[in-house]
Amino acid sequence: MIDSLTNSLEQYMNVLSLRQKLVASNIANADTPGYKTQDVDFQASLQAAVDGGSPAAVQVSGLAVRNDGNNVDLDREARLLAENAMRFSVATNLMHSEIQQVREAIKGGS
């Protein structure tokens, strides 16, 4: 059970890490003409990661495109940064809890 849970948490954190990199790239390219916002299809990427595949970046559709062809929405990216930080914090706390349980089991509960 612990192996399955820690593996799932690891894959979840890998998807979060990819999203963090993509959001940072989107923000860095907010003024780059023709740049298209990238993100991850979170559910599909998580399932792929759990199944042994790699999460993949996708272009985000439906965003307003400026005259220079760029579609980065800084408000959206800021929201994703905050959401991603919260998700990563929760995952980190869960992983810490799992590790603590293993330590307690090894110590014999003393």
N, C-alpha and C positions, 0 to 999 in steps of 0.2 A: 504493500500500500504506500509506504513512504517513497519508494522508488518511483512509483507512478505519479504521485503528487508532486514530488520535487522535479521530476522530468517535465510535467505539465507546467509548473511554475517557471522552470527554466525557459521553456519554449515561449510562454507568455511574455516573459521579460525580453526575450530575443525580438519578438514582434514589436514590443514597446520601444526597444532600442532602435529598430529600423525606423519606426515612426518618428522618433526624436531626431534622427539624422535627416529624414526627409523634411520635417518641419523647419529645422535649422537651415537646410538648403533652400527651401522656399523663401524664408525670410531673407537670406543672403542674396537671393536673386529677385527680390521684389521690384527692383528698378532695371532688371535686364530685359531689354526688348525681346519679345517673342517667347519668353520663358513660360512654361506651362506648369502649374501646380501639380505636385506629386504627393501621393499618400499611399496607405495600404488599405486594402479591403480587409478590415480587421478580422472578421469571422473566418473568411476564406484563408487568410494568411495564418491564423492561429491553427486552423484545422490542418493545413498543409504542414506546418511546423511539427505538430503533434504526430502526424503520419510519417514524419521523417523527411519531408521536403523542406524547401526554403520559402520564407515569406517573400512576396514580390511587390515591388512598387508599381503603382498604376497612376495614370494621369486622371486628375479630378475633372469631371465634366459638370456643366451647369453653373459655373462661376462666371461672373461678369468679366468680359475681356475689354481691356483698355485699348486705346487707339494704337499703342505700340505692340499689341498682340499678347501682352502679359496679363495673366489672370490671377495673380497672387492677391489674396485678401488678407491683409495683416490682422484684422480683427479675428478672422477665422483661425489663423495660425496661432495667435496669442491664446485663444480658447483651447486649441489642441495642445499647446504647451502645458497649460494648467491642468487639463484633463489627463494628459500623459504622466505628468509629475505625480498626480494623485494616484493613478493606477499603479505606477512603479512603486510608490510608497507602500501601498496595500500589499503588493506582491512581495516586496522586501520584508515586510512585517510577517507575512505568512511563512516565508522561507525561514526567517529567524526563529519563529515558533516551532517549525518542524525540526530544525537543528537542535533547539533546546530540548525537545522531547527525546531525540536520539541521545543527546548527552546524558539526560536523566536516566534513560534505559541502560546506558553503558555503565553509569555509576551505580546502578542497582537501586535507584530511588533514594539513596542516603543523603 
